[in-house]
Amino acid sequence: DEEIVCCCCHMVNLHCPGWFGDSEKINEIAAELQARKVGRGNIAQLRNQENTMIKALESDIRMDILLKKKDISYPPSQQTLEAIYGENPPRLPPVSAERGQALHLSASEQMERRVFDITNICERICCCLQTTNLELNDEEAIFRKNSCCLKAVRREPYAQLGSVEPARLCCGLCVNVQTDQNFVCPGCGCEHRLTEEISAELQNRKVKRGNIAQIRQQENLLMEIIKLGVKVDTFFHGANVPYPPSQETMRSTFGPGVPLPGRAAPPVAGPSVQVTVPVGVRAGDSLEVSGPTGRFMVTVPQGLSEGHTFQAQVPSPATAPNDSDMIPFMTAS
């Protein structure tokens, strides 16, 4: 949230660095926070799910082409499913279901930009002719307040709107809508049609672009992956390709040291250090020791006491995620 008070005091999220707020630093912080919110927050999650669904649908179409080329029928018969999976085969969506919409139709949708004038008469009179506009884009609701003393921008992603049902006051004469951070009461509070239109629009965007859309998109994606897995297994069954493959097949395909799917790789012994139990430490106690990768905690084995020595395995350093692994899929513009 960005604010300019009295034409000179700059703030972002109520933080005001320097004297009255360094405008350049404030703009840099605001842009960085917005970029991280879009790239790593709720907006990014929905974008990732939508792009992952596109990739899943592309793979699904490729598998359909391959099955047709090999003259393998899909969906497989119950007999084929039991031959592949046993007595409890996976449950498939109906053939009539649209690709990517097996459980929820139109789980998420792109939204057009809309702008509403939600200026409140009382604020306009008491707050230096203040005006308020609400912009609804594809990702978030943006509230803009402007007056001779204040310029503020507040953004709310649709996943964080909360309840947006209209509330009626004064025997039903006044109506307003509240989000988690903002208040919508246009005119003198009696603009029923406009307020209800804004409430319905916010609710629709919350369902199609917020947490509800994320859950529905995730459920559709999970069903699509299950269906894709069944198609691959059906192809393997029809082509007499064994799965899981033998260790020899894994070795010839991927090289030595690759375990079979679903099996953990054999542990690789790392370096160890010799530890002498210090005075006052008994079996089962923990103590900190030094190793080639830094200090770490060990537990004294049973049967040992002060003065005894033992070998302690040095833990492997945690691998930090690569920056490229943290960049979310972005919607092509």
N, C-alpha and C positions, 0 to 999 in steps of 0.2 A: 504494500500500500504506500502510495506516494502522496505527500501533502506539502503545500506551500502556504504558510500563514503570514499575513501582513506583508506580502510581496517580498519578504526577505528571509524568513525562517524556513529552511528546507528540512523535511523529515522523510524517513522511510521506516514503516512499521514502528512509528513513535521514537525512532532513534535519530539523534540530531548531532552528528559529529562536528567538531570544530566550533567556531563562533557562528551561531545561528544556522549551522548546517552548511557544510561545503557542498555547493550545488553539483560540482563535477563528481565528487566522491559519492554523493547521494544518487546521482544518475547511474553511476557505474555499479553501485550496490544493487539498485533496483533492477537494472538490466540483468545482472548476474543471478539474482534471486529468481527472476521470472524465467530465465533460461534454464535454471536447475529445476524449477517447478514443472516446466514443460518437458524437460528431458528426463527427469527422474521421479516425478510424482504421479498422481492419478491420471493425468493426461497422457503421460508416456505409457502407462500400463495398458490403457485402452488401445492406443496406437499399436503397441507391440502385439496385442491379441488380434487386432484386425489384420495386421501384416502377416502374423503367423498363420491365421486362417487362410489367407490367400495362398501361402506356400503349401498348406495342407491340401487345399483344393487342387492346386496344380499337380501335386503328387497323386491325388486321387484320380484325376483325369488320365495321367500317364499309366496308372495301373489298369484303368478300364481299357485303354488302347492295347496294352500288353495282353490282358486276358482275352480280348476279342481276337487278337492276332494268333494266339495259341489255342483258340476255340475252347476256352474254359468258361463254363457258365457261372454267372454271379447274379443273385446270391446263391451260395451253395445249398444243396439239399440238406435236410436234417441228418441223413446218413453220412454225408461228407463231413459235416460239422462234428459229429460224434467220432468219426474216424480221426479227425485232426486233434480235437480237444478233449475227447472222452465224454463222460455223461453230463458234464456241465459246460456246454459251449457258451460263448458270449452272446448276449442279446443284441440283435442288430435292429437298426431303425427300419421302418417300412420303406419299401422300394419307392413309394410315391413321394417320400420326403425330399425336399429340395437339398441340393448340396450345401453343406455348412449350416443347415437350419433344421436338423433332425429333431431338436427339442424345442427351440424357440424361433419363431419367425421374426425376421428383421431385429435380431438382438441389439444391434446398434445401427444408427443411421447418421449420415452427414446432415448438418443443420445449416440453414441459410441465416445470414445476418439480419437481425432486427433491432430497431432502436425505438425506445419509448421515452416520452417526456413525463417524468414522475415528480415534477416540482411540486412541493407542498406550499400552500398559500401562507401558512404560519411561518415556515422557514424563510420564505421570500420576504415577508414583512420584517421579521425579527433578526434576520441574519444577513443584512446588507444586500438585499435583492438576490439572494442565492438561488441558483437553478440547479436541478438534478436531472441527469439523463441516465437511462439504463440501456446498455448495449449488450445484446446477446449474440455471441459469435458461435463458432462450432465447438469451442472448448470451454468457455467460461463466461460468467456474467460480470460485466464491468460497470461499476457505479461511478459516475463523474459528477462532482459538485463544483460549481464555479460561482464566485462572488468577488466583490472588490477586495475582500480580506482573506479569501480562502480559495485554494485550488487543490482538490483532492481526487485521487483515483484509487478505487478499491476493487480488487479482483477476487472473485470466488469461483473456483472450479465447480462444475455441476455435481461432482462427487461429494462436495462439502456444503451443499446448500441447506441440508436439514429439511425440516417440514416447511412447506410453502403453501399450506392451506390458508385461504382467506379467513380473517377473524373479524367478527362483527361486534360493534360497540354501540352504546346509546340506543338501545332498543332496535338495533339493526340499521340505524341511519348511517353510521360510519363503518367503513370497511378498510382493512389494511392487510398486508402480507409481510411476514418477517422471515428472513433467512437467518443463518447462524451469525452473520456479521452486519446485516443491513436491514433497513426498514423501508417499506414501500407504502406510501400513503399519498397518492397524487391529488392535486386540487385541494379542496377543503375537507377531504376525507369521505366525500359522498360519491366518488367516481366508481360506482359499482361495476359497470361494464368494463372499464379499462382495467381495474384492479383484478377482476376475475379472469380477464384475458391474459394478463401478466402471470397470474397464478397458474393457469392451465399451461402456458408456454414454459414456465419454469419446471413444472412437474413433468411435462413431456421430455424436456431436455435432460432432466435428472434421470429419467428412465432410459432414454436412448443414448446418453453420453456420460452417465455417472456410474455409481457403484452397481446399480441394478444391471446396466448394460455390460459391465465387466463380468459379473457372475454369469449372466446368460451366455455371453460370448465364450467364456471359459467352458461351460457345460457343452455347448455346441462343438467347441474345438475338441474336447475330450471324446465325444461320440464320433467325431470325424476321424480321430486317430485310431480308435477301436475299429472302425469300419475299414480303414486303410490297412491295419494289421491283419484283419481277416482276409482281405484281398491278397495280401502278400502270402499268407499261409495257404490260401486256396491255390495260388499259383505254384508254390513249392510242392503241394500235394499232387497237383495235376501233372507237374513236370518231373515227379519222382526225385525231388531234391531233398535230402534229409536235413532236418533242422531240430535241435541244434546241431551244428556241424561237428565232426570229429576234431580231436586236437591236431591231427595231421593236416586236416583241411585248413584249420586256423593258422597253423605254422606256415603252410605253403602260401597262404593268401596274405597274411599280415606280418609274417616273420616270427622268430622265436620270442618267447616270453609273454605272448598275448593269451590271457585266459579265455576259457569258454564263456559265452554269454551267461550272466547270472551267477558266475563263480568269481570269487575274489582272487586277485593276483597273489601269488605266494609272497609273504613278507620278506623284505630285504633287510638283512642285519646291518645296522649302522654302527658307528664307532661307540666305544664305551670308555669310561674312566674309572679308575680305582678310587674308592671312597673309604676312608677310615672313620669308624663311628666315634664321634667326639665324646668327651666326658659329659655325663648327665643325660645322654640320649639312649633310649632303649628300643627294642624291637617294636615295630609298628609306628614309631615316631617319624615325622617328616622333617627334612632339613634341606637347606639350599646349598647346592654345590656348583662349581664352575666347570664348564666344558668348552670345547672348541668353538661352539656356536653361541656361547654366553652362559648365563646362570640359569639353573632349572632346579625343580624340586624333585627329591627322591624319597622313598619310604624304606626304612631299615627293615631288611627281611627278618622273619621269625628265627629265633635261635641265636641271634647276634646281640652283642652288648658292646659297651665302650672299649675301644682298642682293637676290635675286630675290623677286618677289611672285606669289601665285596665289590663286584663289578656292577656299575650302573650304566644302563643303556642311554645314550645321548638322544633326546628327541629330535625328530626331523624338523627343521624350521618351517613354519607355516608359509605357504606360497601365497603371496599377495595377488589379487586379481589384476590382470592386465587392463590398462585403460581402454583398449579396444573392446574388451569383453563387457565393459560397463556402458558402452554407447547403445542406447535403445534404437530399435528400428524407427525410422521417421517416415511419415507419410509423404509421398512424392508430391511436390507442388507444381 
